[in-house]
Amino acid sequence: MVCCIRLNENRMDYIRILAVDDHEMTTLGYKFILEDSEFEGFKVKVETAKSFEAAKQKIAASAKSIPYSIILLDIQLSQATGGEPQTGEELGIFARQASPSSKLVFMSSFSDNYRINSILNSVDPEGYMVKTEIDQMSLQAMVRTVMTNPPYYTQKALMAIRKKMANDFNLDDNDKKILYHLSIGTKTKDIVHHVSLSLASIELKKRHLKALFGVEKQNDQALIAESRNRGFI
């Protein structure tokens, strides 16, 4: 069901979009373009949020009244002080549960096969747009497609999906926690206090991650750097 607000003025339907990105100029750009665009049968109203918590509150509040029609999510969001990073992927998982009628579209600079397919498996969004391919026409096309016949992918995202590796390996929560704790300087022997795995299992996962990211013969710093390049930390 399309979530719309029926206004008396000109009897026009408005669909509500929430744009989440910690760069305010990015969300304002989406807002100005989409609110100024012409769509057949409806107009767009865009709200913005620049943090994980602000977006979570808006999604939860809207789900109790009129859910957002579309939620635009960046993968990398500013890290909460003193805690593990909160990502757009986590926000997408929350939105799926809290507001199941909302369409989710990721807008990210990451065009890496592993990152995109991780998102597809964990969130199953209605769209994925690589930021370097976003312009006025693609934003308009995304809204039309997502509201009528999703999914919508930009060209680089579609290429990454088609190049999905044969082993179809996806990072689980323990993989992500291991990468995070390595990135903040936690020694491998101490990671056992943060994940429900033995030291031998953690070492095995590290070797698997290094092989996956093509740094199998390098040290943990290379794994951290490659994980950061791919948007996992």
N, C-alpha and C positions, 0 to 999 in steps of 0.2 A: 504493500500500500504506500502510495506517495504521500509524504507528510507535508501538508500545505496549510497556510493560514488564509482563510477567506476574508478579505477586507471589503467593506462596503464601497469605498472609493473606487469608481470605475469597475467594480466587480472583478478585480484582478486577483488571481491566486499568487501567493508569495511562497517560495520554498526557502527554508532556513538552512544556511550552511555555517558550520563552525570551522574556522581555519586556525590550526595550531602550529606555531613555529616560534622559536625563541628570538628570531630576527623580526622585529615589528614591521620593518619596511617590506618584508616579503608578504606578510599577511595583509598589509594595507594595499599592496599591489594587487593581490587576488581580489580584495574587496572592491577596489575602484573599477577594475576590469569587469567583474561579473555583475556588479550592480548597475553598470552602465550598458550592459549587453542586452540585446533584444532576443527574447525567447518566445516561441509560439505558445500562448496560453498561460504563461506565468512570468513573474519577475523574481529576482533573487535578492535576498537580504543576507548579508554576511556578518557574522560576529567573529571576534578574534580572541585568542588566548596565547600568551607567550610563555607559559610554564605548564608542567605536567599537572600540578595540583589545581591551578586555575581551570584548565581544560576539564579535569576530572569532575570538578564541582559543577561546571556548566553542563556537562553531559548528564550527570546524575539529576540535576534540577530539571533539565528539559525533558528527561525520560518520564518524569512524573506529570507532565502537562502535555506539551506538543514536542515530540522528539525532533531532533535535527534531521533534515532530509539527507544531508551529506556531511560527513566530517572529514576534513583534509588534515592529514597527519605528516609531520616531518619525523624522521627516524631519530635524529640526534636532538635531544632537548637539554637545556642547562641542567647540570647535576645538582641535586639537592645537597645542601651543606651537611656534611657529616654522615652521609648515607651513600648507598650504592646508586649508580646512575639510573635514572628513570627514563625509559626510552619511549619513542612513539609506538614501538611494537607492543610494549606493555600496555600503553594507553589504548591501543587498538583492541587488545584482548579484553580489557575492561569494558570498552565501548560495546563490543560484541555481546557481552553479557548484560550490561546495564540498559542498552538501547538497541535491541536486536533489529528494529525496523530501519535504523540509520544505515546509509551506504557509506562505506569506509574507503577512502582513497589516499594512498601514500604519495607524498610529494618530496622526493629526496634527491640529493646529489649522488647517491650510491646507485651505480648501474651494474654492480658486481653480481655474478650468477648466484653465489652462495647467499648473499644478503637478501636478494629479492626472493629466492626460493624459500628461505627461512621465514620471511614475512608471509608468503603464500600459504605455507603449511601451518603457521601458528595462528594467523588471523583470517586468512581467506578473504582478502579485501575485494571490493568491486572495481578497484583500479590501482594502477601504479604509474606515476609520472616521474621521469628523470628531469631534474630541474633545468638542465641545459637545453631541454627540448620544450620547455613550457613557454608559450606565448599566448596572445589573446585568442587566436583561433583554436589552439589546442585546449585551452581552458573552457571555451564555449562548447567544443565538441565533447569534452569530458562530461560536463553537466548533462548535455542532451543524452549521451549514451548511458551514463550511470542511472539516470532517472527512467530510462525506457528499456534498455537492452544491455545491461552490463555483462562482462567487464570492459574497462577501457584501459589500454596500455599505450604508452608512447613507444616509439620504434626501438630504442635501446633496451627498454624493459622487456619488450616482446622478444628481442634477440636473446637476452639473458635467460628467459624462460625456456626458449627453444634449445638452448645449449646446456640444459640441465644435465649434470654429470650422471654417468651410468650407475654409479654406486648410490646416488641419491642420498648422500649423507647430510643430515641436518643437525645443527647444534642443539643440544638439550639444555635444560636449566643448569645442570652441573658443569657442562662445558663452559657456559657463559660465566658462571661463578668462578671457575678456575681461571679463566682469562682475566676477569676483573681483579681478583686478588693478586695475581701475578703483576698486573699493571700498577697496583698501589704498593708493591714491594713485599708482599707476604711471601715468606719462604715456602717452598713446596711442602716441606714436612709439617708446616703449620696450617696448611689449607685443610687438613683433615678436621680441624675444629670448625670449619665453615661449610663443609659439604658432607653428605652421608656416604662417604667412600673411604676405602682403605688407602694407605699411601701407595701401595702397588697399583691400585686402580687409577689413582690420580696420575701416576707416572705413565701408565698405559694411555690414558686419555691425552696427556700432553704429547706423547709420540704420535698419536693418531691426528691430533690437531696440527702438528708441525707438518705431517705428511699431506694433510688436506690442503694446507695453505702454501705448500711448496717450499718449506724452510726446514725440512727434516734433518738436515746436516748442520743446522745452526743452533744458536743458544736461545734461551728464553726471551731475551730482548728482541730477537728477530721475530719470534712468535707474537710478542706484544705489539711490535710495530706493524706487522702484517694484519693482525686482528683489528688494530685501530684504523688502518687504511681501508679495511673492508667494512668498517662501521659497527663492529661487534662490541667495542669498548670505547 
